[in-house]
Amino acid sequence: MAKRICFISRPSEYPIYKEVVVEFEYFNGFALSQKQKSISSMHKSIYKIDDALHILEVSTKSPSPLGVALSAFNLKFFDEVSGQEYPLENIFQSSKVFEQGGPFRDLLFVHPKDAKRDERLKTSGHLISFEYNGAIWGKDPKTMFYDWIYINSLYRNSSLSKKILEYNAFTDIEFNQEKSINCQARSAAIFVSLSKLGKLEEVLNNKEAFKKIYTNQSKNTQLSIFDM
């Protein structure tokens, strides 16, 4: 058995996404078939909680082509300064600033898996911030920078941003909440909520407005923030 998180979009409530821990039968092995068995098992457990959800696995292991395309390894981020597109994973890893080094811009030009596994990310001390095109992003809220670049990338892709709205619950079989913090499934859920609220442009162009998503406020305050 294993436990993973299902991220559910809920634009009319605060917070605008919900995290539900789900226990399910996990199938060991690195083969795609094993991963997809685990995904199917996880989704069955989620449907037992709420069979009205429309669930999408967001990862390279997804049985859905849309879920694969939305993976951070495949989703492209357009860099306005260089005019180039890079995999989202590369943008994220190359923006990390540590006590003893970084950002390591050369990680923009390697395979996303190599960028994620680069030894310097493990041997340069504690992570202190993110730096992208001269802008500094702090570590708190913890997932804010990752969510921002993910949502920004998806917003620029009109085809994917339209298709994802058919879903309201998202999983990532590779995300282990006990070992990791950032998750593409969480970012997807936030995107759907912001899209349905009509607030994507506002929060993507205003860091402080985006930060309010993570502020611990009452539901009534949240409603006033987004003028729902």
C-alpha positions as CSV (number, residue, x, y, z in Angstrom):
1,M,0.0,0.0,0.0
2,A,1.0,3.6,-0.6
3,K,-0.2,7.1,0.1
4,R,-0.3,9.9,-2.4
5,I,-2.1,13.3,-2.6
6,C,-5.0,14.1,-4.9
7,F,-5.2,17.9,-5.6
8,I,-8.7,19.1,-6.2
9,S,-9.6,22.4,-7.8
10,R,-12.4,24.3,-6.0
11,P,-12.5,27.9,-7.2
12,S,-15.5,28.9,-5.1
13,E,-13.9,28.1,-1.8
14,Y,-10.8,28.9,0.2
15,P,-8.2,27.7,-0.3
16,I,-8.8,27.4,-4.1
17,Y,-7.5,23.8,-4.1
18,K,-7.8,20.9,-1.7
19,E,-5.2,18.2,-0.9
20,V,-6.6,14.8,-0.1
21,V,-4.3,12.0,1.0
22,V,-5.3,8.7,-0.7
23,E,-4.2,5.2,0.3
24,F,-4.1,2.6,-2.5
25,E,-2.4,-0.6,-3.7
26,Y,1.0,0.3,-5.1
27,F,2.6,-1.9,-7.8
28,N,6.4,-2.0,-7.5
29,G,8.7,-1.7,-10.5
30,F,10.0,0.9,-12.9
31,A,8.1,-0.3,-15.9
32,L,5.5,2.0,-17.4
33,S,2.9,-0.8,-17.0
34,Q,3.5,-1.0,-13.3
35,K,3.3,2.7,-12.8
36,Q,0.0,2.8,-14.7
37,K,-1.4,0.0,-12.6
38,S,-0.6,2.1,-9.5
39,I,-2.2,5.2,-11.1
40,S,-5.4,3.2,-11.9
41,S,-5.4,1.8,-8.3
42,M,-5.0,5.3,-6.9
43,H,-7.8,6.8,-9.0
44,K,-10.2,4.0,-8.0
45,S,-9.5,4.9,-4.4
46,I,-10.2,8.6,-5.2
47,Y,-13.5,7.7,-6.9
48,K,-14.6,6.0,-3.7
49,I,-14.2,9.3,-2.0
50,D,-16.0,11.3,-4.7
51,D,-17.1,9.6,-7.9
52,A,-18.1,12.9,-9.5
53,L,-14.5,14.0,-9.8
54,H,-12.8,14.2,-13.2
55,I,-9.2,13.0,-12.5
56,L,-6.1,13.5,-14.6
57,E,-2.7,12.0,-13.9
58,V,-0.1,14.7,-14.6
59,S,3.3,13.0,-15.2
60,T,5.3,11.2,-17.9
61,K,3.7,8.0,-16.7
62,S,0.2,9.2,-17.3
63,P,-2.1,7.0,-19.5
64,S,-3.4,10.2,-20.9
65,P,-1.5,12.1,-23.6
66,L,-2.7,15.3,-22.0
67,G,-1.2,14.3,-18.7
68,V,2.1,13.4,-20.3
69,A,2.2,16.8,-22.2
70,L,1.5,18.6,-18.9
71,S,4.5,17.0,-17.2
72,A,7.3,19.4,-16.2
73,F,9.6,17.5,-18.4
74,N,7.5,18.2,-21.5
75,L,5.7,21.5,-20.7
76,K,7.7,24.4,-22.2
77,F,8.3,27.7,-20.6
78,F,8.9,30.7,-22.9
79,D,11.7,32.9,-21.8
80,E,11.0,36.5,-22.8
81,V,14.6,37.7,-22.5
82,S,16.2,35.0,-24.8
83,G,13.1,34.4,-26.9
84,Q,13.6,30.7,-26.4
85,E,11.5,27.9,-25.0
86,Y,12.9,25.5,-22.3
87,P,11.4,22.6,-20.5
88,L,9.7,23.8,-17.3
89,E,12.0,21.5,-15.2
90,N,15.1,23.2,-16.6
91,I,13.8,26.7,-15.8
92,F,13.1,25.6,-12.2
93,Q,16.4,23.8,-11.5
94,S,18.5,26.6,-13.2
95,S,16.8,29.2,-11.0
96,K,17.9,27.7,-7.7
97,V,20.3,29.8,-5.5
98,F,22.2,28.0,-2.8
99,E,24.4,29.1,0.0
100,Q,27.5,28.1,-1.9
101,G,26.5,28.5,-5.5
102,G,23.9,29.1,-8.2
103,P,21.9,29.8,-10.1
104,F,23.4,27.3,-12.5
105,R,22.2,28.6,-15.9
106,D,23.9,25.8,-17.8
107,L,21.1,23.5,-16.6
108,L,18.9,25.2,-19.2
109,F,20.6,23.3,-21.9
110,V,20.6,19.7,-20.7
111,H,17.9,17.0,-20.6
112,P,15.3,17.7,-17.9
113,K,16.3,14.5,-16.1
114,D,19.9,15.6,-16.0
115,A,19.0,19.1,-14.8
116,K,17.0,17.5,-11.9
117,R,19.8,15.2,-11.0
118,D,22.8,17.6,-11.2
119,E,25.1,17.0,-8.3
120,R,25.6,20.7,-7.6
121,L,21.9,20.9,-6.5
122,K,22.8,18.6,-3.7
123,T,26.3,19.8,-2.8
124,S,25.9,23.6,-2.7
125,G,24.4,24.0,0.7
126,H,20.9,25.0,1.7
127,L,18.5,26.4,-0.9
128,I,18.0,30.1,-0.1
129,S,16.0,31.5,-3.0
130,F,15.2,31.4,-6.7
131,E,16.4,33.9,-9.3
132,Y,14.8,34.3,-12.7
133,N,15.6,37.1,-15.1
134,G,16.7,39.3,-12.3
135,A,13.7,38.7,-10.1
136,I,14.3,37.1,-6.7
137,W,11.7,34.7,-5.3
138,G,12.0,33.6,-1.7
139,K,11.4,30.1,-0.4
140,D,8.2,31.0,1.2
141,P,5.5,30.2,0.4
142,K,7.3,27.0,-0.4
143,T,5.7,26.1,-3.8
144,M,5.1,29.7,-5.0
145,F,7.9,30.0,-7.6
146,Y,7.3,26.5,-9.0
147,D,3.5,27.1,-9.3
148,W,4.1,30.4,-10.9
149,I,6.4,29.1,-13.7
150,Y,4.1,26.1,-14.2
151,I,0.9,28.2,-14.5
152,N,2.7,30.8,-16.7
153,S,3.8,28.0,-19.1
154,L,0.4,26.5,-19.2
155,Y,-1.3,29.9,-19.7
156,R,0.8,30.5,-22.9
157,N,-0.3,27.1,-24.4
158,S,-3.9,27.7,-25.5
159,S,-4.5,24.1,-26.5
160,L,-3.4,22.6,-23.2
161,S,-4.9,25.3,-21.1
162,K,-8.3,24.6,-22.7
163,K,-8.1,20.8,-22.4
164,I,-7.1,20.8,-18.8
165,L,-10.3,22.6,-17.8
166,E,-12.2,19.3,-18.5
167,Y,-10.7,18.1,-15.2
168,N,-10.9,19.2,-11.6
169,A,-8.7,16.7,-9.8
170,F,-5.0,15.9,-10.4
171,T,-2.5,13.3,-9.3
172,D,1.2,12.6,-9.8
173,I,2.3,9.1,-9.1
174,E,5.9,10.1,-8.8
175,F,5.2,12.8,-6.2
176,N,5.9,11.5,-2.7
177,Q,4.8,14.2,-0.2
178,E,7.2,12.8,2.5
179,K,10.2,13.5,0.3
180,S,9.2,16.4,-2.0
181,I,7.5,19.8,-1.9
182,N,6.7,21.0,-5.4
183,C,4.2,19.1,-7.5
184,Q,2.9,19.6,-11.0
185,A,-0.5,18.2,-10.0
186,R,-0.9,20.9,-7.4
187,S,0.1,23.6,-9.9
188,A,-2.5,22.1,-12.4
189,A,-5.3,22.3,-9.7
190,I,-4.4,26.0,-9.0
191,F,-4.4,26.8,-12.7
192,V,-7.9,25.4,-13.2
193,S,-9.2,27.3,-10.2
194,L,-7.6,30.6,-11.3
195,S,-8.8,30.1,-14.9
196,K,-12.4,29.5,-13.7
197,L,-12.2,32.6,-11.5
198,G,-10.9,34.7,-14.5
199,K,-7.9,35.7,-12.5
200,L,-4.9,34.2,-14.4
201,E,-3.6,37.4,-16.0
202,E,-4.0,39.3,-12.8
203,V,-2.0,36.9,-10.6
204,L,0.7,36.2,-13.3
205,N,1.4,39.8,-13.7
206,N,1.5,40.6,-10.0
207,K,3.6,38.6,-7.6
208,E,1.8,39.9,-4.5
209,A,-1.6,39.0,-6.0
210,F,-0.3,35.5,-6.7
211,K,1.1,35.2,-3.2
212,K,-2.4,35.8,-1.7
213,I,-3.3,32.3,-3.0
214,Y,-1.2,30.9,-0.1
215,T,-2.1,33.4,2.6
216,N,-4.0,31.8,5.5
217,Q,-7.2,33.8,5.4
218,S,-10.8,33.1,6.1
219,K,-13.1,32.1,3.2
220,N,-14.9,35.5,3.3
221,T,-11.6,37.3,3.0
222,Q,-10.6,35.1,0.1
223,L,-13.9,35.9,-1.7
224,S,-13.2,39.6,-1.4
225,I,-9.6,39.2,-2.7
226,F,-10.8,37.6,-5.9
227,D,-14.1,39.5,-6.1
228,M,-16.0,36.3,-6.8
